[in-house]
Amino acid sequence: MLLEQCCPVCDSPKLEAFFEMTEVPVFCNLLWPDQQAAKSCPKGDIQLAFCPACGFIGNVAFDLARLKYSQAYENSLDFSPRFQKYAQSLATALVEDLHLYDKTIVEIGCGKGDFLALLCRLGHNRGIGFDPTYIPLPEHQVLGKQFQVIQDFYSERYGNYQADFFCCRHTLEHIPTPIGLLQTLRKSMGDRDQTLVFLEVPNALDTFCHLAIWDIIYEHCCYFAPVTLAYALAASGFQVQGLAEAYQGQFLTITATPSHPQPDFTEQHRIAVQELADEIAAFPIKFQHKVKTWQEQLNQFLARGKRLVIWGAGSKGVTFSNLLQTQDQIEYMVDVNPRKHGMYAAGTGQQIIPPELLQEYQPDLILVMNSIYESEIYQMLQSMDLDAETLCV
């Protein structure tokens, strides 16, 4: 179905609606201290549309006014040893490959500031972060004047903050007008053509082609495939230096330098968009099949008297639980992030517990929301002498 709205990346008037999810939690990553409040959390609709010109995918039902990011927002993955290893490896590669030593670094959407602090320590850099959800942490205070976070969204009002390196990780997908942010960033650089930009976003190919469907959440109003991300940077006045999949294909990373806008569609671009369009056309049926298959599996487990828990109280766990309505089937979610312990999951209201409490609960089956963490979860279970079966969702 053609929509009247234009694409927020290439301004094409041919957005095509292809998928809907209704009454989903507006925030998957907002912690609720009360179970009833979690179950009654604000909800919204998702109506995904595809741009056949640039390959952009976005939620045209998204309402930014419904999202009020605060310090209660918690989406940090840094308590996972597997993710810590990835972040350390990424930061080290950026510092060494891009020669980030004694530089000024700005991170847009720095979250709790862990990655920015890592870049500061590794290269003796000065870091300036922007994020309204930031909470001052003791481990950052030791960096002194090397580290500063402004508890606000990055915008034109901060264009005077100059840097040698701009970093923006898992933020662009939350912004309904991504080109606006990229153009604001480009304008702030002026003629400083040696400035480096690094972005990381969820990989739309993983979500829509490889069916990582639990990543479809209200907070993400934008989804970028490689072809779309590269186009967005080029159209905003950047020269792409490197584009790659990361974290076993779950993320996209892109490095760029200031240039002149290059909004043309190449033949290679058209081929990539058409391949994505073919996947999008098949997605609704594949989505329904996957949800139905998992519902049948859950019913079979429960019929056999299995005691289940969900491991991963982030976006994937919350989306899985709400789509399958597990509030009366699964009592707990498990997470290694201590900031989540004792809180309740949005929509279905499961309590979030630390892994240690599984020794008391003794589950039969653990549903692992992200297969990349299966190995570390297995090691934790072994250390607690738990022989529960694990199954990746």
Buried (B, 14 or more C-beta within 10 A) or exposed (E): EEBEEEBBBBEBEBBBBBBEBEEBBBBBBBBBEEBEEBBEBEBBBBBBBBBBBBBBBBBBBBEEEEBEBEEBBBBBBBBBEBBBEBBEEBBBEBBEEBEBEEBBBBBBBBBBBBBBBBBBBBBEBBBBBBBBBBBEEEEBEEBEEBBBBBBEBBEEEBBEBBBBBBBBBBBBBBBBBBBBBBBBBBEBBEEEEEBBBBBBBBBBBBBBBEBBBBBBBBBBBBBBBBBBBBBBBBBBBBBBBEBEBBBEBBBBBBBBBBBEEBEEEEEEBBEBBEBBBEBBEEBEEBBEEBBEEBBEBBEEBBEEEBBBBBBBBBBBBBBBBBBBEBBEBBBBBBBBBEBBBEBBBBBBBBBBBBBEEBEEBEBBBBBBBBBBBBEBBBEBBEEEEBEBEBBBB
